[in-house]
Amino acid sequence: MSASAAGISIRVDLTNPGQFFACCGLFELADRVWPGAEAWFGGPGIPSTFHILATEGQSTAVADCHVTIGELLAKASALTFEADDAEGGSDDTHEDDDSQFEPITIQSPIELLLDWWADKSIKTWAGSMKERLILNAMLRAIDPANTDPMNDGKAVFDAATLSASGKRPPNGRKREPFYFDCRRGSKAHPLDSGFSPDAHHLESNCFPAVEAMCFVGLQRARPAPSAEIPNRSTYTAWTVRLPVKAIGPVVCGMVHVPGSLAFTFDNFFRTDQKKHKSYSRAVRERKQ
């Protein structure tokens, strides 16, 4: 089946690490919703579209379901885990409790254990940022009706403070992202704007689908760390149809797939305290 026959197609910027790993997260979710799904990056030159095929060779029950981006995003926004009852907590403490590592177990509508941030070379937050609160807020902010999820920017607030209509009440608490998306990261350091946005509590937009699904995607799809430069990593995008079980060794470069493209990015410090980080824009490796 050709790329045009894919059940789902999503616009993607492969030089944005957050978007790349978010695609991997959506693929992970798609395979669990529609077992046997396949995916690839396509387009002329540097691929600009991520395709997910979830119908060919599937059972009648799966083939009859609505394989759409809206269906997949609805599943993403419904992901729940064991700490959802803590969503109203605070992340303003300055205590660095990175040593208190606790995996996250997604319980519904799929089951998935997340513990990838034990690798601090690709972790962006410090102990004063609570990953469970951030992930929960980003998931609830995903809009299933938006067909361009990688570019759906908005201010995100804790789900516990939102009204029934999804609007922010007067006392709604804004939630900062993980800073996986390099569009947010490029404006994260005070040197970029001449002042600290965090210190002034500015309500700048982030991209919740990118932030949330990147958090999921990094569990299976890990970049390869640089042997020479700390906090620098390389990921590889594939351009042929692959099942989700195959992408781990491909993304980290252990297995080469013809037509694949490698990109290198930095996980740089975005504050003077050298605790909180952000993903940079990636540069394509020409040796591939």
Backbone as CSV, one residue per row, in Angstrom:
resi,resn,N_x,N_y,N_z,CA_x,CA_y,CA_z,C_x,C_y,C_z
1,MET,0.852,-1.184,0.000,0.000,0.000,0.000,0.888,1.234,0.000
2,SER,0.554,2.241,-0.779,1.369,3.438,-0.895,1.189,4.336,0.312
3,ALA,2.094,5.346,0.417,2.017,6.277,1.543,0.697,7.012,1.560
4,SER,0.114,7.278,0.384,-1.139,8.016,0.329,-2.299,7.231,0.906
5,ALA,-2.091,5.930,1.090,-3.162,5.097,1.624,-3.096,4.968,3.140
6,ALA,-2.173,5.691,3.762,-2.041,5.613,5.210,-3.314,6.077,5.890
7,GLY,-3.645,5.427,7.006,-4.840,5.815,7.722,-4.716,7.179,8.358
8,ILE,-3.514,7.546,8.797,-3.278,8.814,9.487,-2.033,9.468,8.904
9,SER,-2.097,10.770,8.632,-0.941,11.541,8.185,-0.857,12.814,9.012
10,ILE,0.333,13.118,9.514,0.537,14.250,10.414,1.709,15.085,9.921
11,ARG,1.532,16.394,9.873,2.644,17.277,9.526,3.695,17.247,10.636
12,VAL,4.973,17.179,10.247,6.034,17.095,11.245,7.275,17.836,10.758
13,ASP,7.992,18.438,11.688,9.271,19.069,11.421,10.338,18.176,12.045
14,LEU,11.089,17.461,11.210,12.050,16.497,11.726,13.255,17.144,12.402
15,THR,13.440,18.439,12.218,14.526,19.107,12.937,14.097,19.531,14.336
16,ASN,12.860,19.258,14.697,12.354,19.529,16.039,12.325,18.201,16.799
17,PRO,13.272,17.953,17.710,13.309,16.669,18.420,11.994,16.328,19.119
18,GLY,11.347,17.343,19.690,10.080,17.091,20.365,9.043,16.516,19.421
19,GLN,8.956,17.053,18.207,7.993,16.547,17.244,8.346,15.131,16.793
20,PHE,9.626,14.869,16.585,10.026,13.525,16.165,9.621,12.484,17.207
21,PHE,9.999,12.714,18.457,9.694,11.728,19.492,8.198,11.698,19.820
22,ALA,7.494,12.806,19.577,6.037,12.790,19.739,5.412,11.864,18.706
23,CYS,5.942,11.855,17.483,5.460,10.916,16.471,5.676,9.481,16.932
24,CYS,6.830,9.224,17.550,7.097,7.892,18.079,6.095,7.537,19.174
25,GLY,5.719,8.520,19.982,4.724,8.283,21.020,3.353,7.982,20.443
26,LEU,2.959,8.722,19.412,1.683,8.448,18.755,1.689,7.068,18.115
27,PHE,2.833,6.679,17.554,2.974,5.348,16.962,2.829,4.275,18.039
28,GLU,3.443,4.493,19.195,3.317,3.553,20.313,1.860,3.381,20.703
29,LEU,1.154,4.487,20.811,-0.262,4.440,21.171,-1.082,3.768,20.088
30,ALA,-0.807,4.096,18.814,-1.557,3.511,17.697,-1.412,1.999,17.666
31,ASP,-0.202,1.510,17.927,0.011,0.057,17.899,-0.758,-0.646,18.999
32,ARG,-0.947,0.020,20.110,-1.684,-0.599,21.206,-3.188,-0.504,21.010
33,VAL,-3.617,0.536,20.288,-5.039,0.656,19.970,-5.399,-0.249,18.789
34,TRP,-4.523,-0.266,17.786,-4.707,-1.080,16.580,-3.469,-1.958,16.410
35,PRO,-3.403,-3.115,17.069,-2.196,-3.955,17.043,-1.730,-4.258,15.616
36,GLY,-0.419,-4.156,15.426,0.147,-4.414,14.119,0.295,-3.183,13.256
37,ALA,0.032,-1.995,13.813,0.159,-0.761,13.035,1.599,-0.597,12.548
38,GLU,1.745,0.089,11.415,3.060,0.410,10.869,3.132,1.910,10.618
39,ALA,4.353,2.457,10.582,4.494,3.901,10.405,5.805,4.219,9.705
40,TRP,5.876,5.427,9.138,7.092,5.901,8.464,7.001,7.406,8.245
41,PHE,8.134,8.017,7.972,8.209,9.433,7.638,8.352,9.548,6.121
42,GLY,7.576,10.441,5.520,7.603,10.566,4.073,7.547,12.000,3.604
43,GLY,7.842,12.190,2.322,7.832,13.517,1.713,9.101,13.736,0.924
44,PRO,9.107,14.679,0.009,10.313,14.961,-0.776,11.398,15.603,0.063
45,GLY,12.682,15.285,-0.243,13.777,15.853,0.544,13.707,15.352,1.975
46,ILE,13.830,16.271,2.938,13.629,15.896,4.334,12.140,15.655,4.545
47,PRO,11.750,14.453,4.976,10.326,14.139,5.145,9.608,15.164,6.016
48,SER,8.393,15.489,5.628,7.616,16.483,6.365,6.273,15.930,6.841
49,THR,6.075,14.619,6.675,4.818,13.995,7.074,5.097,12.676,7.765
50,PHE,4.345,12.406,8.829,4.431,11.128,9.518,3.166,10.348,9.210
51,HIS,3.327,9.137,8.707,2.201,8.295,8.310,2.064,7.115,9.261
52,ILE,0.839,6.817,9.628,0.524,5.628,10.425,-0.502,4.810,9.667
53,LEU,-0.178,3.548,9.399,-1.083,2.640,8.703,-1.573,1.601,9.693
54,ALA,-2.875,1.564,9.915,-3.410,0.682,10.950,-4.583,-0.149,10.462
55,THR,-4.631,-0.441,9.160,-5.757,-1.197,8.637,-5.341,-2.458,7.904
56,GLU,-4.296,-2.402,7.097,-3.934,-3.539,6.257,-3.513,-4.732,7.101
57,GLY,-4.105,-5.895,6.824,-3.740,-7.108,7.520,-4.306,-7.227,8.918
58,GLN,-5.192,-6.302,9.299,-5.752,-6.350,10.641,-7.027,-7.190,10.658
59,SER,-7.504,-7.460,11.835,-8.745,-8.207,11.993,-9.924,-7.363,11.543
60,THR,-11.055,-8.013,11.338,-12.261,-7.286,10.901,-12.631,-6.202,11.898
61,ALA,-12.492,-6.508,13.191,-12.880,-5.530,14.209,-12.035,-4.271,14.102
62,VAL,-10.732,-4.442,13.862,-9.862,-3.284,13.755,-10.100,-2.549,12.450
63,ALA,-10.280,-3.302,11.364,-10.476,-2.680,10.060,-11.751,-1.856,10.015
64,ASP,-12.736,-2.222,10.825,-14.009,-1.513,10.817,-13.984,-0.253,11.689
65,CYS,-12.951,-0.086,12.519,-12.937,1.076,13.400,-12.470,2.312,12.627
66,HIS,-12.632,3.471,13.207,-12.262,4.728,12.556,-10.794,5.020,12.836
67,VAL,-9.952,4.735,11.863,-8.529,4.984,12.005,-8.266,6.417,11.567
68,THR,-8.425,7.354,12.487,-8.272,8.770,12.182,-7.386,9.417,13.235
69,ILE,-6.860,10.579,12.895,-6.048,11.298,13.857,-6.887,11.717,15.057
70,GLY,-8.155,12.054,14.830,-9.029,12.422,15.936,-9.226,11.283,16.915
71,GLU,-9.395,10.064,16.368,-9.553,8.886,17.210,-8.296,8.658,18.050
72,LEU,-7.133,8.806,17.425,-5.880,8.578,18.132,-5.628,9.645,19.192
73,LEU,-5.900,10.905,18.866,-5.706,11.981,19.830,-6.674,11.876,21.001
74,ALA,-7.869,11.368,20.732,-8.833,11.163,21.816,-8.305,10.130,22.810
75,LYS,-7.668,9.090,22.286,-7.055,8.090,23.170,-5.916,8.720,23.967
76,ALA,-5.135,9.566,23.295,-4.010,10.221,23.974,-4.500,11.113,25.110
77,SER,-5.517,11.909,24.849,-6.016,12.834,25.870,-6.690,12.114,27.030
78,ALA,-7.023,10.830,26.819,-7.682,10.049,27.870,-6.716,9.212,28.689
79,LEU,-5.424,9.254,28.369,-4.443,8.459,29.120,-4.448,8.861,30.592
80,THR,-4.515,7.888,31.459,-4.517,8.143,32.899,-3.451,7.286,33.566
81,PHE,-2.946,7.774,34.691,-1.933,7.026,35.426,-2.165,7.202,36.906
82,GLU,-1.357,6.498,37.706,-1.675,6.320,39.122,-1.614,7.588,39.947
83,ALA,-0.983,8.646,39.448,-0.825,9.860,40.247,-1.738,10.983,39.795
84,ASP,-2.788,10.678,39.010,-3.679,11.732,38.547,-4.343,12.472,39.697
85,ASP,-4.468,11.812,40.869,-5.127,12.480,41.986,-4.243,13.566,42.594
86,ALA,-2.989,13.655,42.144,-2.079,14.669,42.678,-1.963,15.876,41.764
87,GLU,-2.863,15.976,40.786,-2.715,16.993,39.748,-2.808,18.419,40.270
88,GLY,-3.369,18.592,41.429,-3.484,19.953,41.937,-2.285,20.414,42.739
89,GLY,-1.243,19.595,42.815,-0.079,19.940,43.611,0.735,21.062,43.008
90,SER,1.820,21.422,43.695,2.650,22.532,43.268,3.998,22.035,42.783
91,ASP,4.582,22.766,41.829,5.931,22.451,41.389,6.860,23.635,41.645
92,ASP,6.489,24.513,42.570,7.272,25.720,42.814,8.367,25.525,43.864
93,THR,8.420,24.370,44.488,9.448,24.154,45.489,10.832,24.207,44.856
94,HIS,11.803,24.698,45.589,13.166,24.789,45.077,14.014,23.599,45.528
95,GLU,13.405,22.677,46.203,14.138,21.506,46.658,14.433,20.591,45.477
96,ASP,15.680,20.200,45.333,16.080,19.325,44.244,15.970,17.878,44.712
97,ASP,14.913,17.194,44.280,14.678,15.826,44.728,14.781,14.858,43.562
98,ASP,15.764,15.079,42.665,15.957,14.202,41.526,16.228,12.764,41.939
99,SER,16.756,12.569,43.141,17.078,11.220,43.584,15.831,10.389,43.836
100,GLN,14.683,11.039,43.994,13.441,10.332,44.263,12.775,9.947,42.945
101,PHE,13.388,8.991,42.251,12.910,8.572,40.944,11.742,7.601,41.089
102,GLU,10.624,7.923,40.436,9.449,7.063,40.473,8.892,6.910,39.064
103,PRO,8.893,5.693,38.519,8.311,5.466,37.192,6.831,5.806,37.188
104,ILE,6.302,6.043,36.004,4.876,6.303,35.817,4.260,5.108,35.102
105,THR,3.155,4.609,35.628,2.449,3.499,34.996,1.140,4.001,34.412
106,ILE,1.067,4.073,33.102,-0.192,4.421,32.445,-1.110,3.217,32.543
107,GLN,-2.328,3.438,33.020,-3.240,2.341,33.317,-4.403,2.232,32.353
108,SER,-4.766,3.329,31.698,-5.924,3.312,30.806,-5.791,4.450,29.797
109,PRO,-6.277,4.286,28.572,-6.903,3.110,27.950,-5.916,2.056,27.477
110,ILE,-4.594,2.295,27.705,-3.592,1.271,27.445,-2.772,1.103,28.712
111,GLU,-1.941,0.078,28.755,-1.032,-0.117,29.880,0.390,0.088,29.386
112,LEU,1.153,0.941,30.076,2.506,1.259,29.640,3.308,1.794,30.818
113,LEU,4.487,1.232,31.039,5.384,1.707,32.089,6.360,2.703,31.489
114,LEU,6.496,3.879,32.104,7.398,4.925,31.643,8.464,5.172,32.702
115,ASP,9.727,5.019,32.310,10.821,5.254,33.256,12.084,5.743,32.559
116,TRP,11.964,6.244,31.340,13.125,6.589,30.518,13.978,7.718,31.107
117,TRP,13.407,8.601,31.920,14.145,9.768,32.411,15.160,9.410,33.495
118,ALA,15.329,8.125,33.773,16.467,7.714,34.586,17.773,8.057,33.866
119,ASP,17.694,8.184,32.528,18.818,8.657,31.717,18.786,10.178,31.732
120,LYS,19.610,10.792,32.564,19.551,12.240,32.758,20.098,13.027,31.582
121,SER,20.771,12.359,30.630,21.294,13.079,29.472,20.183,13.587,28.568
122,ILE,18.992,12.975,28.648,17.862,13.424,27.818,16.703,13.942,28.673
123,LYS,16.892,14.009,29.978,15.879,14.577,30.868,15.997,16.093,30.854
124,THR,14.866,16.802,30.838,14.899,18.264,30.740,14.537,18.967,32.039
125,TRP,13.978,18.296,32.999,13.488,18.975,34.205,14.306,18.560,35.421
126,ALA,14.224,19.397,36.465,14.895,19.111,37.731,13.850,18.751,38.778
127,GLY,14.314,18.527,40.010,13.411,18.060,41.054,12.287,19.014,41.378
128,SER,12.482,20.318,41.112,11.444,21.295,41.431,10.288,21.278,40.438
129,MET,10.432,20.540,39.337,9.342,20.371,38.376,8.799,18.956,38.519
130,LYS,7.487,18.830,38.691,6.867,17.539,38.944,6.365,16.936,37.634
131,GLU,7.020,15.870,37.187,6.700,15.300,35.875,5.271,14.783,35.774
132,ARG,4.713,14.288,36.878,3.350,13.774,36.826,2.337,14.898,36.598
133,LEU,2.555,16.030,37.263,1.650,17.166,37.100,1.741,17.734,35.687
134,ILE,2.967,17.812,35.173,3.144,18.352,33.824,2.509,17.421,32.797
135,LEU,2.816,16.122,32.888,2.268,15.165,31.917,0.744,15.161,31.944
136,ASN,0.168,15.175,33.127,-1.290,15.153,33.223,-1.907,16.388,32.577
137,ALA,-1.317,17.558,32.830,-1.844,18.797,32.249,-1.717,18.792,30.731
138,MET,-0.588,18.321,30.210,-0.376,18.290,28.765,-1.335,17.313,28.079
139,LEU,-1.554,16.171,28.692,-2.496,15.196,28.121,-3.899,15.777,28.036
140,ARG,-4.350,16.434,29.112,-5.714,16.965,29.128,-5.883,18.127,28.147
141,ALA,-4.766,18.761,27.760,-4.847,19.903,26.851,-4.824,19.486,25.383
142,ILE,-4.619,18.205,25.096,-4.630,17.736,23.709,-6.034,17.871,23.138
143,ASP,-6.131,18.444,21.951,-7.422,18.667,21.299,-7.627,17.629,20.197
144,PRO,-8.512,16.640,20.397,-8.741,15.612,19.380,-9.296,16.164,18.070
145,ALA,-9.865,17.358,18.095,-10.449,17.934,16.888,-9.418,18.642,16.012
146,ASN,-8.212,18.829,16.535,-7.179,19.525,15.777,-6.402,18.518,14.936
147,THR,-6.449,18.649,13.620,-5.789,17.698,12.727,-4.311,18.000,12.515
148,ASP,-3.808,19.053,13.140,-2.402,19.416,13.046,-1.831,19.508,14.467
149,PRO,-1.779,18.382,15.187,-1.464,18.424,16.623,-0.072,18.941,16.943
150,MET,0.892,18.772,16.031,2.246,19.221,16.313,2.370,20.742,16.335
151,ASN,1.371,21.432,15.812,1.404,22.898,15.754,0.252,23.536,16.520
152,ASP,-0.353,22.799,17.422,-1.466,23.296,18.231,-0.894,23.934,19.494
153,GLY,-0.610,25.241,19.425,-0.015,25.943,20.543,-1.042,26.616,21.430
154,LYS,-0.820,26.579,22.733,-1.754,27.191,23.686,-1.093,27.251,25.056
155,ALA,-1.638,28.093,25.941,-1.239,28.057,27.346,-1.954,26.876,27.991
156,VAL,-1.244,26.147,28.850,-1.792,24.931,29.459,-1.943,25.135,30.956
157,PHE,-3.086,24.688,31.481,-3.393,24.837,32.904,-3.697,23.477,33.507
158,ASP,-3.508,23.370,34.826,-3.808,22.114,35.505,-5.247,21.707,35.254
159,ALA,-5.424,20.419,34.960,-6.770,19.921,34.673,-7.718,20.147,35.841
160,ALA,-7.211,20.108,37.067,-8.067,20.260,38.246,-8.649,21.657,38.353
161,THR,-8.043,22.645,37.690,-8.524,24.016,37.801,-9.397,24.437,36.624
162,LEU,-9.595,23.539,35.650,-10.402,23.887,34.491,-11.883,23.703,34.778
163,SER,-12.696,24.494,34.117,-14.136,24.368,34.261,-14.627,23.202,33.416
164,ALA,-15.908,22.875,33.552,-16.484,21.775,32.781,-16.381,22.026,31.288
165,SER,-16.373,23.268,30.865,-16.277,23.594,29.442,-14.834,23.594,28.944
166,GLY,-13.877,23.330,29.874,-12.476,23.314,29.491,-11.809,24.672,29.566
167,LYS,-12.543,25.698,30.011,-11.975,27.036,30.094,-11.317,27.259,31.455
168,ARG,-10.348,28.151,31.462,-9.625,28.436,32.688,-10.439,29.354,33.597
169,PRO,-10.604,28.972,34.869,-11.268,29.856,35.832,-10.301,30.943,36.286
170,PRO,-10.784,31.949,37.005,-9.913,33.056,37.433,-8.682,32.601,38.213
171,ASN,-8.799,31.512,38.981,-7.673,31.048,39.794,-6.945,29.871,39.146
172,GLY,-7.101,29.686,37.837,-6.474,28.571,37.148,-4.959,28.643,37.211
173,ARG,-4.331,27.487,37.420,-2.874,27.437,37.555,-2.244,27.029,36.227
174,LYS,-1.331,27.866,35.723,-0.620,27.565,34.489,0.426,26.495,34.759
175,ARG,0.597,25.603,33.794,1.589,24.550,33.942,2.648,24.682,32.850
176,GLU,3.917,24.739,33.242,5.020,24.827,32.290,5.244,23.477,31.613
177,PRO,5.727,23.481,30.366,5.958,22.218,29.653,7.278,21.577,30.068
178,PHE,7.587,20.431,29.451,8.867,19.773,29.683,10.006,20.453,28.925
179,TYR,9.683,21.262,27.937,10.656,21.903,27.045,11.304,20.899,26.086
180,PHE,10.504,19.932,25.618,10.941,19.041,24.554,10.876,19.753,23.198
181,ASP,9.871,20.595,23.037,9.665,21.282,21.764,10.691,22.396,21.613
182,CYS,11.503,22.342,20.556,12.590,23.320,20.424,12.089,24.717,20.126
183,ARG,10.828,24.870,19.689,10.291,26.213,19.480,10.141,26.940,20.801
184,ARG,9.793,26.233,21.829,9.724,26.827,23.169,11.129,26.982,23.740
185,GLY,11.971,25.995,23.475,13.317,26.021,24.020,14.149,27.180,23.526
186,SER,13.935,27.607,22.267,14.726,28.701,21.710,14.445,30.033,22.393
187,LYS,13.375,30.105,23.176,13.019,31.332,23.877,13.091,31.150,25.389
188,ALA,13.753,30.071,25.815,13.697,29.707,27.223,14.724,30.416,28.088
189,HIS,15.864,30.774,27.528,16.921,31.360,28.346,16.766,32.880,28.401
190,PRO,17.025,33.509,29.541,16.917,34.964,29.661,17.712,35.722,28.608
191,LEU,18.822,35.159,28.142,19.628,35.836,27.128,18.890,35.966,25.805
192,ASP,17.901,35.091,25.563,17.160,35.138,24.306,16.176,36.300,24.251
193,SER,15.661,36.722,25.406,14.638,37.760,25.427,15.036,38.990,26.229
194,GLY,16.144,38.907,26.989,16.597,40.037,27.788,16.032,40.029,29.195
195,PHE,15.146,39.068,29.500,14.600,38.936,30.847,14.132,37.502,31.010
196,SER,13.797,37.124,32.228,13.358,35.765,32.509,11.835,35.666,32.451
197,PRO,11.255,34.940,31.457,9.807,34.768,31.397,9.260,34.086,32.644
198,ASP,10.014,33.113,33.193,9.534,32.404,34.375,9.410,33.341,35.574
199,ALA,10.400,34.225,35.742,10.382,35.131,36.892,9.202,36.083,36.855
200,HIS,8.742,36.411,35.644,7.613,37.327,35.501,6.280,36.594,35.332
201,HIS,6.297,35.277,35.416,5.081,34.454,35.352,4.283,34.725,34.075
202,LEU,4.986,34.827,32.961,4.316,35.075,31.693,3.627,33.807,31.202
203,GLU,2.477,33.980,30.569,1.695,32.845,30.096,1.963,32.604,28.608
204,SER,3.135,32.127,28.282,3.480,31.842,26.898,2.931,30.476,26.491
205,ASN,2.733,30.321,25.197,2.148,29.083,24.686,3.166,27.952,24.644
206,CYS,2.652,26.738,24.716,3.446,25.553,24.456,2.619,24.644,23.543
207,PHE,3.129,23.467,23.237,2.468,22.556,22.306,2.198,21.245,23.046
208,PRO,1.022,21.125,23.675,0.774,20.005,24.585,0.855,18.624,23.949
209,ALA,0.413,18.482,22.688,0.498,17.168,22.051,1.948,16.759,21.854
210,VAL,2.799,17.732,21.518,4.225,17.452,21.364,4.829,17.054,22.706
211,GLU,4.549,17.837,23.739,5.141,17.584,25.051,4.701,16.237,25.627
212,ALA,3.404,15.955,25.556,2.879,14.724,26.156,3.310,13.480,25.391
213,MET,3.187,13.519,24.054,3.492,12.323,23.281,4.989,12.089,23.146
214,CYS,5.802,13.150,23.233,7.249,12.969,23.300,7.614,12.219,24.581
215,PHE,6.948,12.564,25.673,7.186,11.887,26.951,6.910,10.395,26.820
216,VAL,5.879,10.037,26.062,5.546,8.623,25.823,6.535,8.002,24.838
217,GLY,6.863,8.727,23.768,7.696,8.169,22.712,9.106,7.829,23.146
218,LEU,9.654,8.596,24.085,11.031,8.364,24.528,11.197,7.049,25.278
219,GLN,10.107,6.417,25.668,10.229,5.143,26.369,10.836,4.070,25.462
220,ARG,10.389,4.010,24.218,10.909,3.011,23.286,11.975,3.593,22.372
221,ALA,11.749,4.802,21.893,12.633,5.427,20.906,13.615,6.344,21.612
222,ARG,14.816,5.865,21.894,15.834,6.657,22.588,16.895,7.130,21.591
223,PRO,17.338,8.362,21.708,18.446,8.814,20.859,19.768,8.214,21.329
224,ALA,20.750,8.222,20.443,22.079,7.719,20.796,22.900,8.853,21.382
225,PRO,23.495,8.674,22.563,24.291,9.739,23.176,25.620,9.930,22.457
226,SER,26.102,11.156,22.449,27.404,11.458,21.875,28.508,10.988,22.820
227,ALA,29.554,10.415,22.252,30.674,9.953,23.068,31.613,11.093,23.424
228,GLU,31.526,12.211,22.694,32.452,13.318,22.905,31.846,14.506,23.647
229,ILE,30.555,14.789,23.406,29.950,16.009,23.937,28.800,15.657,24.886
230,PRO,28.873,16.061,26.153,27.800,15.764,27.108,26.463,16.366,26.653
231,ASN,25.386,15.656,26.926,24.021,16.114,26.652,23.744,16.331,25.160
232,ARG,24.542,15.736,24.303,24.275,15.774,22.865,23.882,14.374,22.415
233,SER,22.843,14.283,21.590,22.319,12.991,21.160,21.943,13.027,19.685
234,THR,21.800,11.846,19.093,21.421,11.711,17.692,20.248,10.752,17.561
235,TYR,19.241,11.135,16.790,18.118,10.240,16.492,18.017,10.037,14.985
236,THR,17.476,8.907,14.580,17.374,8.548,13.165,15.921,8.340,12.787
237,ALA,15.479,9.032,11.747,14.118,8.903,11.225,14.118,7.906,10.068
238,TRP,13.156,7.028,10.051,13.067,5.996,9.020,12.032,6.397,7.965
239,THR,12.233,5.948,6.729,11.345,6.338,5.624,10.672,5.140,4.969
240,VAL,10.780,3.970,5.580,10.081,2.781,5.091,9.144,2.301,6.188
241,ARG,8.104,1.589,5.804,7.126,1.101,6.780,7.768,0.138,7.765
242,LEU,7.585,0.430,9.049,8.130,-0.421,10.101,7.078,-0.645,11.181
243,PRO,7.120,-1.794,11.844,6.277,-1.994,13.036,6.925,-1.297,14.220
244,VAL,6.157,-1.031,15.249,6.675,-0.268,16.378,7.816,-0.993,17.088
245,LYS,7.815,-2.316,17.065,8.859,-3.075,17.747,10.232,-2.886,17.096
246,ALA,10.258,-2.394,15.866,11.526,-2.252,15.151,12.162,-0.886,15.321
247,ILE,11.424,0.102,15.832,11.951,1.467,15.770,13.010,1.765,16.823
248,GLY,13.047,1.032,17.934,14.038,1.290,18.974,15.462,1.245,18.444
249,PRO,15.892,0.116,17.857,17.258,0.041,17.339,17.502,0.934,16.134
250,VAL,16.445,1.293,15.399,16.597,2.184,14.249,16.828,3.623,14.722
251,VAL,16.035,4.079,15.665,16.132,5.463,16.145,17.492,5.744,16.770
252,CYS,18.044,4.781,17.508,19.339,5.004,18.155,20.514,4.703,17.239
253,GLY,20.240,4.268,16.004,21.298,4.051,15.033,21.967,2.697,15.078
254,MET,21.460,1.782,15.901,22.055,0.446,15.969,21.777,-0.360,14.701
255,VAL,20.624,-0.129,14.095,20.235,-0.813,12.862,20.005,0.239,11.787
256,HIS,20.674,0.088,10.653,20.528,1.055,9.561,19.437,0.595,8.607
257,VAL,18.553,1.510,8.275,17.496,1.273,7.302,17.750,2.177,6.096
258,PRO,17.763,1.635,4.877,18.015,2.475,3.689,17.064,3.667,3.625
259,GLY,17.631,4.822,3.295,16.827,6.034,3.189,16.625,6.772,4.498
260,SER,17.184,6.253,5.592,16.995,6.904,6.893,17.829,8.171,6.996
261,LEU,17.412,9.075,7.896,18.061,10.367,8.091,18.375,10.551,9.567
262,ALA,19.608,10.967,9.874,20.029,11.164,11.265,20.091,12.644,11.601
263,PHE,19.696,12.981,12.838,19.672,14.366,13.302,20.303,14.438,14.694
264,THR,21.115,15.465,14.931,21.782,15.648,16.211,21.248,16.892,16.916
265,PHE,21.010,16.774,18.224,20.500,17.908,19.004,21.171,17.940,20.365
266,ASP,21.058,19.086,21.032,21.597,19.263,22.379,20.464,19.398,23.382
267,ASN,20.696,18.883,24.558,19.798,19.090,25.692,20.482,20.145,26.569
268,PHE,20.235,21.430,26.246,21.024,22.510,26.840,20.369,23.094,28.090
269,PHE,21.197,23.711,28.933,20.676,24.354,30.137,19.973,25.649,29.755
270,ARG,18.739,25.808,30.218,17.956,27.000,29.874,17.847,27.988,31.038
271,THR,18.486,27.677,32.153,18.499,28.604,33.283,19.925,28.751,33.792
272,ASP,20.196,29.858,34.453,21.532,30.098,34.988,21.881,29.145,36.121
273,GLN,20.865,28.533,36.756,21.125,27.597,37.844,21.645,26.253,37.341
274,LYS,21.598,26.050,36.015,22.074,24.815,35.379,21.372,23.574,35.936
275,LYS,20.051,23.677,36.054,19.243,22.530,36.455,18.252,22.165,35.347
276,HIS,17.514,23.146,34.883,16.471,22.895,33.889,17.040,23.001,32.477
277,LYS,16.616,22.082,31.622,17.154,22.014,30.273,16.057,22.145,29.229
278,SER,16.471,22.156,27.976,15.549,22.230,26.850,16.219,21.603,25.635
279,TYR,15.429,20.988,24.775,15.970,20.433,23.542,16.198,21.546,22.528
280,SER,17.336,21.502,21.860,17.642,22.469,20.812,17.067,21.991,19.480
281,ARG,17.103,22.860,18.485,16.770,22.413,17.127,17.861,21.468,16.656
282,ALA,17.467,20.424,15.937,18.419,19.417,15.491,19.041,19.792,14.148
283,VAL,20.230,19.278,13.919,20.950,19.462,12.671,21.107,18.119,11.986
284,ARG,20.807,18.069,10.712,20.895,16.808,9.979,22.349,16.371,9.804
285,GLU,22.603,15.094,10.077,23.918,14.526,9.864,24.074,14.159,8.395
286,ARG,25.093,14.680,7.740,25.268,14.478,6.309,25.959,13.172,5.949
287,LYS,26.465,12.456,6.943,27.226,11.237,6.643,26.320,10.074,6.317
288,GLN,25.013,10.198,6.540,24.101,9.103,6.274,23.956,8.834,4.784
